[in-house]
Amino acid sequence: MPMITAQDGTPLFVKDWGDAVSTSPTIILIHGWPLNSDSWEYQAVRLAEEGYRVISYDRRGFGRSGQPWSGYNYDMLSDDLAAVIESLGLSDVTLVGFSMAGGEILRFMNRHNGHKVARVALVSSIAPFLLKTDDNPDGAPEDVFEGMKQNLRKDRQGFLQDFFKDFYGQGTEGGGVSQGQLDWSFQMAMMASPKATLDCVDAFGKTDLRGDLEFMTKPTLVIHGTADATVPIEPTAHQVVKHVEGATLKEYEGAPHGIPATHADRLFDDLLEFIKTT
């Protein structure tokens, strides 16, 4: 698999699957926190089998990418996405962002004018703003994110093992994954830089991306679980479809946050339909 060099010299690990000369749209799958590109395994294989070129990469600080001390903000992260697109010579790109990756996409559409992008899908996305403020009353209080960071500093391993139970909705009617999936997710999380893991809590939890919504001018699909306890649907998906003209919302009734695993088939079907019809 190739390594792409970001503008500050950070190496980014990239998977490039499927037909590199295919005339079908290229799909970039961007992973959530605290995982890496491996988490897209199910959708990546099936989309490549459909004849698409499928790109996924490890966010800086995560997986097999470099672990610089700084740069874990959405300006830099969107620049990393731009570096992947330019380095691989991509065009007619479908961006699919899960969870934290919704921030990369919105900031990219603003900062890089949606260059080479044909359509966008936001899956369980944190966009546009998770933090509770006077003008964002449905967001999460700041002490939620500060508490996450305190627990990560104290016992990153124990915190993340517990975190994934809510992430996948263990014990709920609409969620739940195998013990193998939980173990695998934990292994991915442990590959990440502790500094990146901490800093990205501020990025996804406190970055106000509402000003980036006006740049979402491409066909947009929003997918979110109604029982998402990690990223509630009200300040995120509902706000995106309210402010992005023509955006389509698909609510997964009773679904938790980690729907690429808990609703893998349904997500694949919805993404494939979106790509084929827009």
C-alpha positions as CSV (number, residue, x, y, z in Angstrom):
1,M,0.0,0.0,0.0
2,P,1.3,3.5,-0.8
3,M,2.4,6.2,1.6
4,I,1.4,9.7,0.8
5,T,3.3,12.6,2.2
6,A,1.3,15.4,3.8
7,Q,2.3,19.1,3.4
8,D,4.2,19.1,6.7
9,G,6.0,15.8,5.9
10,T,3.8,13.5,7.8
11,P,3.5,10.1,6.1
12,L,-0.1,8.9,5.5
13,F,-0.8,5.2,5.0
14,V,-3.2,4.7,2.1
15,K,-5.1,1.7,0.8
16,D,-5.9,1.7,-2.9
17,W,-8.2,-1.1,-3.9
18,G,-10.1,-2.0,-7.0
19,D,-9.5,-0.8,-10.5
20,A,-7.2,2.2,-10.6
21,V,-8.1,2.9,-14.2
22,S,-11.9,2.3,-13.8
23,T,-14.2,4.9,-15.3
24,S,-16.5,4.4,-12.3
25,P,-16.3,7.1,-9.5
26,T,-13.5,6.8,-7.0
27,I,-14.7,6.4,-3.4
28,I,-12.7,7.7,-0.5
29,L,-13.7,6.2,2.9
30,I,-12.5,8.3,5.9
31,H,-12.6,6.6,9.3
32,G,-13.8,7.7,12.6
33,W,-12.2,8.2,16.0
34,P,-10.3,6.3,17.4
35,L,-10.2,3.7,14.6
36,N,-8.2,3.5,11.4
37,S,-8.9,2.7,7.7
38,D,-9.3,-1.0,8.5
39,S,-12.6,-0.3,10.1
40,W,-14.1,0.2,6.5
41,E,-13.2,-3.4,5.6
42,Y,-16.7,-4.6,4.9
43,Q,-17.8,-1.7,2.7
44,A,-14.4,-1.3,1.0
45,V,-14.3,-4.9,-0.2
46,R,-17.8,-4.9,-1.5
47,L,-17.5,-1.5,-3.3
48,A,-14.3,-2.7,-4.9
49,E,-16.0,-5.9,-6.0
50,E,-18.6,-3.6,-7.7
51,G,-15.9,-2.2,-9.9
52,Y,-15.1,1.0,-8.0
53,R,-11.7,2.3,-7.1
54,V,-11.8,2.5,-3.3
55,I,-9.4,4.6,-1.3
56,S,-9.1,4.6,2.5
57,Y,-6.3,6.1,4.6
58,D,-5.2,6.3,8.2
59,R,-5.7,9.7,9.7
60,R,-2.4,11.3,10.9
61,G,-1.7,9.9,14.4
62,F,-3.7,6.8,13.8
63,G,-3.0,3.3,12.4
64,R,0.1,3.1,10.3
65,S,0.4,6.8,9.5
66,G,2.9,9.1,11.1
67,Q,2.4,10.3,14.6
68,P,3.5,14.0,14.7
69,W,3.1,15.9,18.0
70,S,0.7,18.4,16.5
71,G,-1.7,19.0,13.6
72,Y,-4.8,17.4,14.9
73,N,-7.2,20.1,13.8
74,Y,-9.6,20.2,10.9
75,D,-7.6,22.6,8.8
76,M,-4.7,20.3,8.8
77,L,-6.8,17.2,8.5
78,S,-8.6,18.6,5.5
79,D,-5.2,19.4,4.0
80,D,-4.3,15.8,4.5
81,L,-7.4,14.7,2.5
82,A,-6.4,17.2,-0.2
83,A,-2.9,15.6,-0.3
84,V,-4.4,12.1,-0.8
85,I,-6.6,13.3,-3.7
86,E,-3.8,15.2,-5.4
87,S,-1.1,12.6,-4.9
88,L,-3.2,9.9,-6.4
89,G,-4.5,12.1,-9.2
90,L,-8.1,11.4,-8.3
91,S,-11.2,13.0,-9.8
92,D,-15.0,12.5,-9.7
93,V,-14.5,11.5,-6.0
94,T,-17.2,10.3,-3.7
95,L,-16.3,11.3,-0.1
96,V,-17.7,9.1,2.6
97,G,-17.0,10.2,6.2
98,F,-17.8,8.3,9.3
99,S,-18.2,10.1,12.7
100,M,-15.2,12.4,13.2
101,A,-14.5,12.4,9.4
102,G,-17.6,14.5,8.8
103,G,-15.4,17.4,10.0
104,E,-12.7,16.7,7.5
105,I,-15.3,16.7,4.7
106,L,-17.0,19.9,5.7
107,R,-13.7,21.8,6.2
108,F,-12.4,20.3,2.9
109,M,-15.4,21.5,1.0
110,N,-14.8,25.0,2.4
111,R,-11.0,25.2,2.5
112,H,-10.4,23.4,-0.8
113,N,-13.6,24.4,-2.6
114,G,-14.7,20.8,-2.9
115,H,-11.9,20.2,-5.5
116,K,-12.4,17.0,-7.5
117,V,-15.5,16.0,-5.4
118,A,-18.7,14.7,-7.1
119,R,-20.8,13.8,-4.0
120,V,-20.6,13.4,-0.2
121,A,-22.0,11.0,2.3
122,L,-21.9,11.7,6.0
123,V,-22.3,8.6,8.2
124,S,-23.0,9.1,12.0
125,S,-21.1,12.4,11.5
126,I,-20.2,14.9,14.2
127,A,-20.9,17.7,11.8
128,P,-21.7,20.5,12.1
129,F,-21.2,21.2,15.9
130,L,-21.3,18.9,18.9
131,L,-20.6,21.3,21.7
132,K,-23.5,22.8,23.7
133,T,-23.6,26.5,23.5
134,D,-26.3,29.1,23.8
135,D,-27.0,28.9,20.1
136,N,-26.5,25.1,20.0
137,P,-28.6,23.9,22.9
138,D,-28.8,20.3,21.7
139,G,-25.1,19.8,21.8
140,A,-23.1,18.0,24.5
141,P,-21.7,20.0,27.5
142,E,-18.0,20.8,27.5
143,D,-17.5,18.7,30.6
144,V,-18.4,15.6,28.5
145,F,-15.3,16.1,26.3
146,E,-13.1,17.2,29.2
147,G,-14.2,14.0,31.0
148,M,-13.2,11.9,28.0
149,K,-9.8,13.4,28.0
150,Q,-9.3,13.0,31.7
151,N,-10.2,9.3,31.4
152,L,-8.0,8.8,28.4
153,R,-5.1,10.3,30.4
154,K,-5.8,8.1,33.4
155,D,-6.5,4.8,31.7
156,R,-6.8,5.0,27.9
157,Q,-7.1,1.2,27.6
158,G,-9.9,0.8,30.1
159,F,-11.8,3.9,28.9
160,L,-11.8,2.8,25.2
161,Q,-12.9,-0.7,26.1
162,D,-15.9,0.7,27.8
163,F,-16.4,3.3,25.1
164,F,-16.9,0.8,22.3
165,K,-19.8,-0.8,24.2
166,D,-21.9,2.4,23.7
167,F,-20.3,3.0,20.3
168,Y,-21.8,-0.3,19.0
169,G,-24.9,-0.2,21.2
170,Q,-24.1,-3.5,23.0
171,G,-27.2,-4.9,24.7
172,T,-29.6,-2.7,22.8
173,E,-32.3,-3.9,20.4
174,G,-30.9,-2.0,17.4
175,G,-27.2,-2.5,18.0
176,G,-24.5,-5.0,19.1
177,V,-21.5,-6.6,17.5
178,S,-19.5,-9.7,18.2
179,Q,-16.8,-9.9,20.8
180,G,-14.3,-10.2,17.9
181,Q,-15.5,-6.9,16.5
182,L,-15.1,-5.2,19.9
183,D,-11.6,-6.7,20.3
184,W,-10.6,-5.6,16.8
185,S,-11.8,-2.1,17.4
186,F,-9.8,-1.9,20.6
187,Q,-6.7,-3.1,18.8
188,M,-7.2,-0.4,16.2
189,A,-7.6,2.2,18.9
190,M,-4.4,1.1,20.6
191,M,-2.4,1.7,17.4
192,A,-3.1,5.4,17.7
193,S,-0.9,8.0,19.2
194,P,-2.1,8.9,22.7
195,K,-1.6,12.6,21.8
196,A,-3.6,12.3,18.6
197,T,-6.3,10.5,20.5
198,L,-6.5,13.3,23.1
199,D,-6.3,16.2,20.6
200,C,-8.9,14.8,18.3
201,V,-11.5,14.9,21.1
202,D,-11.2,18.7,21.0
203,A,-11.3,18.6,17.2
204,F,-14.5,16.6,16.9
205,G,-16.1,17.8,20.1
206,K,-15.5,21.6,20.0
207,T,-15.0,22.6,16.4
208,D,-17.8,24.7,15.1
209,L,-18.3,23.7,11.4
210,R,-21.6,25.5,10.9
211,G,-19.9,28.1,8.7
212,D,-18.7,25.3,6.4
213,L,-22.2,24.1,5.6
214,E,-22.7,26.7,2.9
215,F,-19.9,25.1,0.9
216,M,-21.7,21.7,0.8
217,T,-22.9,22.2,-2.7
218,K,-22.5,18.7,-4.0
219,P,-25.2,15.9,-3.7
220,T,-25.2,15.0,0.0
221,L,-26.4,11.9,1.7
222,V,-26.7,11.9,5.5
223,I,-27.1,8.6,7.4
224,H,-27.5,8.5,11.2
225,G,-28.9,6.2,13.8
226,T,-31.8,7.5,15.9
227,A,-30.3,5.8,19.0
228,D,-26.8,7.1,18.6
229,A,-25.6,7.7,22.1
230,T,-22.1,8.7,21.0
231,V,-23.1,11.4,18.5
232,P,-26.7,12.5,19.0
233,I,-28.7,13.0,15.8
234,E,-30.3,16.4,16.7
235,P,-27.2,18.7,16.7
236,T,-25.6,16.8,13.8
237,A,-27.6,15.1,11.0
238,H,-30.7,17.1,11.5
239,Q,-28.8,20.4,11.3
240,V,-27.0,19.3,8.1
241,V,-30.2,18.5,6.3
242,K,-31.7,21.7,7.5
243,H,-29.0,23.9,6.1
244,V,-27.7,21.9,3.1
245,E,-30.0,22.3,0.1
246,G,-31.1,19.0,-1.4
247,A,-29.4,16.9,1.3
248,T,-31.1,13.5,1.8
249,L,-31.4,12.1,5.3
250,K,-31.7,8.4,6.0
251,E,-32.4,7.6,9.7
252,Y,-31.7,4.1,10.9
253,E,-34.3,3.5,13.5
254,G,-32.8,2.3,16.8
255,A,-29.3,2.2,15.4
256,P,-26.2,3.1,17.5
257,H,-23.2,5.0,16.4
258,G,-21.1,2.3,14.8
259,I,-23.4,1.5,11.9
260,P,-20.6,0.5,9.4
261,A,-20.4,-2.6,11.6
262,T,-23.9,-2.9,13.1
263,H,-25.7,-2.2,9.9
264,A,-23.0,-3.1,7.4
265,D,-25.3,-4.5,4.6
266,R,-27.8,-1.6,4.8
267,L,-25.1,1.0,4.7
268,F,-23.4,-0.6,1.7
269,D,-26.8,-0.7,-0.1
270,D,-27.5,2.9,0.6
271,L,-24.1,4.1,-0.4
272,L,-24.2,2.1,-3.6
273,E,-27.6,3.5,-4.5
274,F,-26.5,7.0,-3.8
275,I,-23.4,6.7,-5.9
276,K,-25.3,5.2,-8.8
277,T,-28.2,7.7,-8.8
278,T,-26.4,11.0,-8.3
